């Protein structure tokens, strides 16, 4: 995951260094259930992220990762289950 964050940071810096008028802005970034989550500040940032991820590969050889953007509606919901123990037995020999 660190490689993905580093590469996305490089992509953002490249846009800024190129002197682009519009560059991607994010309001939040973090990890949730093993996934990198980014909250885009505006529609142009979302489009930039989608275009960038469509053309981005991270790593090399067998460790090459192809990334894709998933909207909140496309991320599967996790099922949470709990186990309750109603009786407790102790066996003494």
C-alpha atoms as an extended CHARMM CRD file, in Angstrom:
* protein
*
        93  EXT
         1         1  UNK       CA              0.0000000000        0.0000000000        0.0000000000  PROA      1               0.0000000000
         2         2  UNK       CA              2.9170000000        2.3100000000        0.6870000000  PROA      2               0.0000000000
         3         3  UNK       CA              3.9870000000        2.0250000000       -2.9640000000  PROA      3               0.0000000000
         4         4  UNK       CA              0.5340000000        3.1220000000       -4.0900000000  PROA      4               0.0000000000
         5         5  UNK       CA              0.5620000000        6.1710000000       -1.8010000000  PROA      5               0.0000000000
         6         6  UNK       CA              4.0630000000        7.1400000000       -2.9440000000  PROA      6               0.0000000000
         7         7  UNK       CA              3.1600000000        6.8250000000       -6.6230000000  PROA      7               0.0000000000
         8         8  UNK       CA             -0.0550000000        8.8400000000       -6.2460000000  PROA      8               0.0000000000
         9         9  UNK       CA              1.9590000000       11.5020000000       -4.4150000000  PROA      9               0.0000000000
        10        10  UNK       CA              4.3940000000       11.6060000000       -7.3390000000  PROA      10              0.0000000000
        11        11  UNK       CA              1.5230000000       12.0310000000       -9.7740000000  PROA      11              0.0000000000
        12        12  UNK       CA              0.0530000000       14.9330000000       -7.7810000000  PROA      12              0.0000000000
        13        13  UNK       CA              3.4940000000       16.5750000000       -7.5090000000  PROA      13              0.0000000000
        14        14  UNK       CA              4.0010000000       16.2160000000      -11.2640000000  PROA      14              0.0000000000
        15        15  UNK       CA              0.7740000000       18.1620000000      -11.8980000000  PROA      15              0.0000000000
        16        16  UNK       CA              1.8130000000       20.8890000000       -9.4510000000  PROA      16              0.0000000000
        17        17  UNK       CA              5.3840000000       21.0640000000      -10.8360000000  PROA      17              0.0000000000
        18        18  UNK       CA              4.0000000000       21.3700000000      -14.3770000000  PROA      18              0.0000000000
        19        19  UNK       CA              2.2390000000       24.5580000000      -13.2940000000  PROA      19              0.0000000000
        20        20  UNK       CA             -1.2370000000       23.2860000000      -14.0730000000  PROA      20              0.0000000000
        21        21  UNK       CA             -4.0060000000       25.6970000000      -13.0860000000  PROA      21              0.0000000000
        22        22  UNK       CA             -6.1580000000       22.9090000000      -11.7040000000  PROA      22              0.0000000000
        23        23  UNK       CA             -4.6230000000       20.2070000000       -9.5830000000  PROA      23              0.0000000000
        24        24  UNK       CA             -6.2900000000       17.4200000000       -7.6080000000  PROA      24              0.0000000000
        25        25  UNK       CA             -7.5190000000       18.2150000000       -4.1260000000  PROA      25              0.0000000000
        26        26  UNK       CA             -8.5030000000       15.6960000000       -1.4840000000  PROA      26              0.0000000000
        27        27  UNK       CA            -10.3530000000       16.3190000000        1.7720000000  PROA      27              0.0000000000
        28        28  UNK       CA             -9.4350000000       13.0070000000        3.3940000000  PROA      28              0.0000000000
        29        29  UNK       CA             -7.1250000000       10.0560000000        2.9210000000  PROA      29              0.0000000000
        30        30  UNK       CA             -6.8020000000        6.8990000000        4.9570000000  PROA      30              0.0000000000
        31        31  UNK       CA             -7.0880000000        3.1590000000        5.2300000000  PROA      31              0.0000000000
        32        32  UNK       CA            -10.3730000000        1.3420000000        5.7540000000  PROA      32              0.0000000000
        33        33  UNK       CA            -10.6430000000       -2.4710000000        5.7790000000  PROA      33              0.0000000000
        34        34  UNK       CA             -7.3750000000       -2.8330000000        3.8820000000  PROA      34              0.0000000000
        35        35  UNK       CA             -8.3440000000       -0.3200000000        1.2070000000  PROA      35              0.0000000000
        36        36  UNK       CA             -6.8850000000        3.0960000000        0.4970000000  PROA      36              0.0000000000
        37        37  UNK       CA             -9.6700000000        5.6530000000        0.6220000000  PROA      37              0.0000000000
        38        38  UNK       CA             -9.4740000000        9.1310000000       -0.8690000000  PROA      38              0.0000000000
        39        39  UNK       CA            -12.1760000000       11.7730000000       -0.6340000000  PROA      39              0.0000000000
        40        40  UNK       CA            -12.0080000000       14.0950000000       -3.6180000000  PROA      40              0.0000000000
        41        41  UNK       CA            -12.7650000000       17.7640000000       -2.9630000000  PROA      41              0.0000000000
        42        42  UNK       CA            -14.4550000000       18.3240000000       -6.3260000000  PROA      42              0.0000000000
        43        43  UNK       CA            -15.5450000000       16.6990000000       -9.6010000000  PROA      43              0.0000000000
        44        44  UNK       CA            -12.3100000000       17.6400000000      -11.4150000000  PROA      44              0.0000000000
        45        45  UNK       CA            -10.2510000000       15.8670000000       -8.7410000000  PROA      45              0.0000000000
        46        46  UNK       CA            -12.4190000000       12.7690000000       -9.1550000000  PROA      46              0.0000000000
        47        47  UNK       CA            -11.9060000000       12.8220000000      -12.9300000000  PROA      47              0.0000000000
        48        48  UNK       CA             -8.1450000000       13.3350000000      -12.4990000000  PROA      48              0.0000000000
        49        49  UNK       CA             -7.9690000000       10.3920000000      -10.0920000000  PROA      49              0.0000000000
        50        50  UNK       CA             -9.9440000000        8.1270000000      -12.4220000000  PROA      50              0.0000000000
        51        51  UNK       CA             -7.7840000000        9.0290000000      -15.4360000000  PROA      51              0.0000000000
        52        52  UNK       CA             -4.5760000000        8.6850000000      -13.4420000000  PROA      52              0.0000000000
        53        53  UNK       CA             -5.5180000000        5.2950000000      -11.9950000000  PROA      53              0.0000000000
        54        54  UNK       CA             -6.6180000000        3.9900000000      -15.3980000000  PROA      54              0.0000000000
        55        55  UNK       CA             -3.0480000000        4.5700000000      -16.6460000000  PROA      55              0.0000000000
        56        56  UNK       CA             -1.1010000000        3.7410000000      -13.4880000000  PROA      56              0.0000000000
        57        57  UNK       CA              0.7780000000        0.5540000000      -12.6690000000  PROA      57              0.0000000000
        58        58  UNK       CA              2.7350000000        0.2540000000       -9.4410000000  PROA      58              0.0000000000
        59        59  UNK       CA              5.5860000000       -2.1710000000       -8.8000000000  PROA      59              0.0000000000
        60        60  UNK       CA              7.4310000000       -4.4090000000      -11.1980000000  PROA      60              0.0000000000
        61        61  UNK       CA              7.5720000000       -8.0000000000      -12.3950000000  PROA      61              0.0000000000
        62        62  UNK       CA              5.2680000000      -10.3680000000      -10.5400000000  PROA      62              0.0000000000
        63        63  UNK       CA              4.5350000000       -7.5930000000       -8.0170000000  PROA      63              0.0000000000
        64        64  UNK       CA              3.0120000000       -5.2800000000      -10.6430000000  PROA      64              0.0000000000
        65        65  UNK       CA             -0.2860000000       -3.8070000000       -9.4700000000  PROA      65              0.0000000000
        66        66  UNK       CA             -2.9330000000       -2.4070000000      -11.7990000000  PROA      66              0.0000000000
        67        67  UNK       CA             -5.1600000000        0.0090000000       -9.9080000000  PROA      67              0.0000000000
        68        68  UNK       CA             -8.7820000000        0.9410000000      -10.4620000000  PROA      68              0.0000000000
        69        69  UNK       CA            -11.1630000000        3.4330000000       -8.9200000000  PROA      69              0.0000000000
        70        70  UNK       CA            -14.1830000000        2.1240000000       -7.0610000000  PROA      70              0.0000000000
        71        71  UNK       CA            -16.9780000000        4.4570000000       -6.0530000000  PROA      71              0.0000000000
        72        72  UNK       CA            -18.5660000000        3.9970000000       -2.6110000000  PROA      72              0.0000000000
        73        73  UNK       CA            -21.5060000000        2.1650000000       -4.2220000000  PROA      73              0.0000000000
        74        74  UNK       CA            -19.1310000000       -0.3530000000       -5.8440000000  PROA      74              0.0000000000
        75        75  UNK       CA            -17.2970000000       -1.2860000000       -2.6330000000  PROA      75              0.0000000000
        76        76  UNK       CA            -18.7810000000       -4.4580000000       -1.1420000000  PROA      76              0.0000000000
        77        77  UNK       CA            -20.3300000000       -4.1010000000        2.2740000000  PROA      77              0.0000000000
        78        78  UNK       CA            -18.6440000000       -6.1610000000        4.9680000000  PROA      78              0.0000000000
        79        79  UNK       CA            -20.7380000000       -8.4570000000        7.1100000000  PROA      79              0.0000000000
        80        80  UNK       CA            -20.0930000000       -8.2200000000       10.7910000000  PROA      80              0.0000000000
        81        81  UNK       CA            -21.0100000000      -11.1200000000       13.0010000000  PROA      81              0.0000000000
        82        82  UNK       CA            -20.7790000000      -11.6220000000       16.7340000000  PROA      82              0.0000000000
        83        83  UNK       CA            -20.6960000000      -14.7760000000       18.8170000000  PROA      83              0.0000000000
        84        84  UNK       CA            -22.3910000000      -14.8430000000       22.1880000000  PROA      84              0.0000000000
        85        85  UNK       CA            -21.5180000000      -17.5540000000       24.6960000000  PROA      85              0.0000000000
        86        86  UNK       CA            -24.5240000000      -18.2080000000       26.8870000000  PROA      86              0.0000000000
        87        87  UNK       CA            -23.1430000000      -20.9630000000       29.1280000000  PROA      87              0.0000000000
        88        88  UNK       CA            -19.6880000000      -21.6340000000       30.4210000000  PROA      88              0.0000000000
        89        89  UNK       CA            -18.6350000000      -25.1010000000       31.6090000000  PROA      89              0.0000000000
        90        90  UNK       CA            -15.4540000000      -25.9610000000       33.5060000000  PROA      90              0.0000000000
        91        91  UNK       CA            -14.3720000000      -29.5650000000       33.5690000000  PROA      91              0.0000000000
        92        92  UNK       CA            -11.9770000000      -30.5500000000       36.3540000000  PROA      92              0.0000000000
        93        93  UNK       CA            -10.1580000000      -33.8780000000       36.2900000000  PROA      93              0.0000000000
